[in-house]
């Protein structure tokens, strides 16, 4: 499924993950990988135009990845005509840094492919969805829901004034 914003076709459905390093080659990803993520950004790369990538505003929703290989996507975009909601349930498989999402929608069975990058330290996930025509893509930024509620920086320590040393008594 796709729709147009400002004359550009956006590959909206599906979520693909970009991976890095030795983790990407692991057969069993880190337990923290399987969680619920919040969408924080969506950028569309359209190679049919010389325009720069489009940073889509008003992105929201969640993506839940389960150890069983099932996923639940609840994605929304705020359009000039109002919010557009996408609900997708299916299965995903990992192979190195590639991911494959299989689901069924009103048009029937479908598959979307791409790559993923996951940072265990920050629990951030970058998803790249391969689009049409070949070369186009959508890049999603997500953060684990529990990480999104944690402060992003550690508060600075409060400076305390050093007490002057006591003079020894004569």
C-alpha positions as CSV (number, residue, x, y, z in Angstrom):
1,X,0.0,0.0,0.0
2,X,1.2,3.5,-0.7
3,X,-0.2,7.0,-0.9
4,X,1.0,10.4,-2.1
5,X,2.2,13.4,-0.1
6,X,3.2,16.5,-2.1
7,X,3.2,14.4,-5.3
8,X,5.6,11.7,-3.9
9,X,4.6,8.1,-3.4
10,X,5.3,6.9,0.1
11,X,6.0,3.2,0.9
12,X,4.1,3.2,4.2
13,X,3.3,-0.3,5.1
14,X,5.9,-2.7,6.5
15,X,8.8,-2.2,8.8
16,X,12.3,-3.3,7.9
17,X,15.3,-3.3,10.2
18,X,19.0,-2.4,9.5
19,X,21.6,-4.3,11.7
20,X,25.3,-3.9,12.5
21,X,28.3,-5.8,13.6
22,X,28.4,-9.3,15.1
23,X,24.9,-8.9,16.6
24,X,23.5,-9.0,13.0
25,X,25.1,-12.3,12.4
26,X,23.7,-13.9,15.7
27,X,21.0,-16.5,15.3
28,X,19.3,-15.3,18.5
29,X,19.2,-11.6,18.8
30,X,19.5,-10.0,22.2
31,X,16.5,-10.4,24.4
32,X,16.0,-6.6,24.6
33,X,15.5,-6.6,20.8
34,X,12.1,-8.3,21.3
35,X,10.0,-5.5,22.7
36,X,7.6,-2.7,21.7
37,X,9.1,0.3,19.9
38,X,7.7,3.7,19.3
39,X,8.1,5.4,16.0
40,X,10.0,8.7,16.2
41,X,10.8,9.6,12.6
42,X,10.1,8.5,9.0
43,X,12.1,9.7,6.0
44,X,11.2,8.9,2.4
45,X,14.0,8.6,-0.3
46,X,12.6,8.9,-3.8
47,X,15.2,8.4,-6.5
48,X,12.8,9.4,-9.3
49,X,13.3,13.1,-8.4
50,X,16.2,15.3,-7.6
51,X,14.5,16.6,-4.5
52,X,16.1,15.9,-1.1
53,X,14.6,13.1,1.1
54,X,11.2,14.0,2.7
55,X,11.1,14.0,6.5
56,X,7.5,13.0,7.2
57,X,6.0,14.9,10.1
58,X,3.4,13.6,12.5
59,X,4.7,10.0,12.7
60,X,3.4,7.9,15.6
61,X,2.5,4.4,16.7
62,X,4.3,1.3,17.8
63,X,5.9,-1.8,16.5
64,X,6.0,-4.9,18.7
65,X,8.5,-7.6,17.8
66,X,7.9,-10.9,19.6
67,X,10.5,-13.8,20.1
68,X,8.0,-16.1,18.4
69,X,8.5,-14.2,15.1
70,X,5.2,-12.4,15.3
71,X,4.9,-8.7,15.0
72,X,2.2,-6.0,15.5
73,X,2.4,-2.7,13.7
74,X,0.3,0.3,14.7
75,X,1.5,3.2,12.6
76,X,0.1,6.6,12.0
77,X,0.9,9.7,9.9
78,X,-0.7,13.1,10.2
79,X,-1.7,14.3,6.8
80,X,-3.3,17.6,5.8
81,X,-6.6,15.8,5.5
82,X,-6.2,14.2,8.9
83,X,-4.4,11.2,10.5
84,X,-3.9,8.1,8.4
85,X,-3.7,4.8,10.4
86,X,-2.1,1.5,9.5
87,X,-2.6,-1.7,11.4
88,X,-0.6,-4.7,10.4
89,X,-0.1,-8.1,12.0
90,X,2.1,-10.8,10.7
91,X,5.4,-12.6,11.0
92,X,9.0,-11.6,10.5
93,X,12.2,-13.5,9.9
94,X,15.8,-12.4,10.3
95,X,18.8,-13.4,8.2
96,X,22.0,-11.5,9.0
97,X,21.1,-7.8,8.7
98,X,18.0,-8.6,6.6
99,X,14.5,-8.8,7.7
100,X,11.4,-10.1,5.9
101,X,7.8,-9.2,7.0
102,X,4.9,-11.4,5.8
103,X,1.3,-10.3,6.4
104,X,-2.1,-10.4,4.9
105,X,-4.2,-7.2,4.2
106,X,-7.3,-6.4,2.2
107,X,-5.3,-7.0,-1.0
108,X,-4.2,-10.5,0.1
109,X,-0.8,-11.9,1.2
110,X,2.2,-9.6,0.9
111,X,5.9,-9.6,1.8
112,X,8.2,-6.7,2.5
113,X,11.9,-6.8,2.8
114,X,14.7,-4.7,4.0
115,X,17.5,-4.4,6.5
116,X,17.9,-3.3,10.1
117,X,20.3,-1.6,12.6
118,X,19.8,-2.1,16.3
119,X,21.7,-0.5,19.1
120,X,21.4,-2.5,22.4
121,X,23.0,0.3,24.4
122,X,20.3,2.9,23.4
123,X,17.6,0.4,22.4
124,X,17.2,2.3,19.1
125,X,16.1,0.6,15.9
126,X,16.5,1.9,12.4
127,X,14.2,0.2,9.9
128,X,14.6,0.6,6.1
129,X,11.7,-0.5,3.9
130,X,12.6,-1.2,0.3
131,X,10.2,0.7,-2.0
132,X,9.1,0.9,-5.6
133,X,10.5,1.6,-8.0
134,X,13.7,-0.2,-7.1
135,X,16.0,2.2,-5.2
136,X,13.3,4.1,-3.3
137,X,13.1,3.4,0.4
138,X,11.5,4.5,3.6
139,X,13.6,4.8,6.7
140,X,12.0,4.6,10.1
141,X,13.6,5.5,13.5
142,X,12.2,3.8,16.5
143,X,13.1,3.6,20.2
144,X,12.1,0.9,22.7
145,X,9.0,2.1,24.6
146,X,10.7,1.6,28.0
147,X,13.8,3.5,26.8
148,X,11.6,6.3,25.5
149,X,10.4,7.0,29.1
150,X,13.9,7.1,30.5
151,X,15.9,10.4,30.7
152,X,18.2,10.9,27.8
153,X,21.0,12.4,29.9
154,X,22.2,12.1,33.4
155,X,21.6,15.2,35.5
156,X,24.8,17.0,36.5
157,X,26.0,16.6,40.0
158,X,25.3,19.6,42.2
159,X,28.5,21.3,43.2
160,X,29.0,21.6,46.9
161,X,31.1,24.2,48.4
162,X,34.1,22.7,50.2
163,X,34.2,23.5,53.9
164,X,37.4,25.2,55.0
165,X,39.7,23.0,57.0
166,X,39.6,23.5,60.8
167,X,42.7,24.9,62.2
168,X,44.4,22.6,64.7
169,X,44.1,23.7,68.3
170,X,47.3,24.8,70.0
